[in-house]
């Protein structure tokens, strides 16, 4: 499960992946694969942003294999609409976690 602390292993790992995509064009592709393979979402705003990104860039959507949602749901309408669209947004999703 993702740890939200700045120095947690999860956050350090994510920042390392972000640095990879900034090295050069060849490393960008490898870094994007790693970055989108396992995603943790900590707010409804992040979930909305992810859904928007995946709708716009279907090549990124194909890379998502694991998604972990960890936030309190205030607006069930928005959440339900995005949740219901996850199978079409992330066709290769094999793991979905909640906390």
Backbone torsions as a table, in degrees:
resi	resn	phi	psi	omega
1	UNK	NA	136.9	-179.0
2	UNK	-62.6	143.8	177.9
3	UNK	-109.8	124.9	-173.9
4	UNK	-78.0	-10.3	-178.4
5	UNK	-65.5	143.7	-175.0
6	UNK	-57.1	-40.8	-177.0
7	UNK	-95.9	12.4	178.8
8	UNK	-67.8	158.5	179.3
9	UNK	-59.2	-38.6	179.7
10	UNK	-60.2	-49.0	-178.2
11	UNK	-68.8	-38.5	177.8
12	UNK	-63.6	-42.5	178.7
13	UNK	-62.0	-44.2	179.8
14	UNK	-64.3	-42.8	178.2
15	UNK	-63.8	-36.8	177.8
16	UNK	-63.1	-41.4	178.1
17	UNK	-63.2	-40.3	178.1
18	UNK	-63.3	-38.0	177.9
19	UNK	-66.0	-35.1	179.5
20	UNK	-58.7	-41.0	-175.5
21	UNK	-72.7	-11.0	179.4
22	UNK	-98.0	0.3	-177.6
23	UNK	-72.5	-57.9	179.4
24	UNK	-164.6	174.7	-177.1
25	UNK	-60.7	-40.5	179.9
26	UNK	-64.5	-40.0	-179.5
27	UNK	-75.3	-22.5	179.7
28	UNK	-58.4	-49.5	-178.9
29	UNK	-59.9	-45.2	179.2
30	UNK	-64.4	-42.0	-179.6
31	UNK	-65.7	-40.2	178.9
32	UNK	-64.0	-40.4	176.4
33	UNK	-55.8	-48.7	-178.3
34	UNK	-68.3	-39.0	-175.8
35	UNK	-65.5	-41.1	-176.1
36	UNK	-92.9	-7.7	-179.0
37	UNK	-63.6	-42.8	-177.0
38	UNK	-131.9	113.9	-173.8
39	UNK	-118.8	137.5	173.7
40	UNK	-116.7	131.9	-179.0
41	UNK	-116.3	127.5	-175.8
42	UNK	-112.6	3.8	178.1
43	UNK	-159.2	160.1	177.9
44	UNK	-64.4	-32.2	177.7
45	UNK	-62.7	-41.9	176.9
46	UNK	-65.1	-38.8	179.4
47	UNK	-64.8	-42.3	177.9
48	UNK	-63.5	-42.5	179.2
49	UNK	-64.2	-42.1	178.3
50	UNK	-62.6	-46.2	-179.9
51	UNK	-59.4	-42.9	178.4
52	UNK	-62.7	-44.4	179.2
53	UNK	-62.3	-44.3	-177.8
54	UNK	-69.2	-32.1	176.0
55	UNK	-68.4	-37.6	-178.0
56	UNK	-77.1	-35.0	-175.6
57	UNK	-122.9	83.9	-176.3
58	UNK	-63.2	-24.7	178.1
59	UNK	-65.6	-29.8	176.5
60	UNK	-74.4	-37.5	-179.0
61	UNK	-60.0	-34.5	179.6
62	UNK	-67.1	-19.5	-176.6
63	UNK	-85.1	-19.4	-174.7
64	UNK	-72.9	118.1	178.7
65	UNK	-111.9	-28.5	-176.4
66	UNK	-138.0	134.8	-179.7
67	UNK	-135.8	127.7	178.8
68	UNK	-120.7	123.2	-179.8
69	UNK	-105.7	123.9	-176.0
70	UNK	-138.9	81.8	178.5
71	UNK	-164.0	162.0	177.4
72	UNK	-83.4	134.6	-177.1
73	UNK	-94.3	111.0	177.2
74	UNK	-89.9	-44.5	-176.6
75	UNK	-107.7	96.0	-175.6
76	UNK	-69.1	-23.4	-180.0
77	UNK	-65.5	-50.4	179.3
78	UNK	-63.5	-47.0	-179.0
79	UNK	-58.4	-48.3	-176.8
80	UNK	-62.6	-40.2	-179.9
81	UNK	-62.7	-44.1	179.6
82	UNK	-71.2	-44.4	179.9
83	UNK	-57.8	-43.8	-179.8
84	UNK	-65.6	-24.8	-179.0
85	UNK	-90.8	-4.4	-177.6
86	UNK	-56.0	-43.8	179.4
87	UNK	-59.4	-37.4	178.3
88	UNK	-81.1	-31.4	178.5
89	UNK	-70.8	-39.2	-176.3
90	UNK	-123.7	80.1	-174.8
91	UNK	-64.6	-21.0	-179.1
92	UNK	-104.2	16.8	179.8
93	UNK	-67.0	122.9	179.3
94	UNK	-116.4	-13.8	-179.3
95	UNK	-139.0	126.9	177.8
96	UNK	-130.0	119.3	-177.7
97	UNK	-120.0	153.5	-179.8
98	UNK	-133.6	146.7	169.6
99	UNK	-154.5	NA	NA
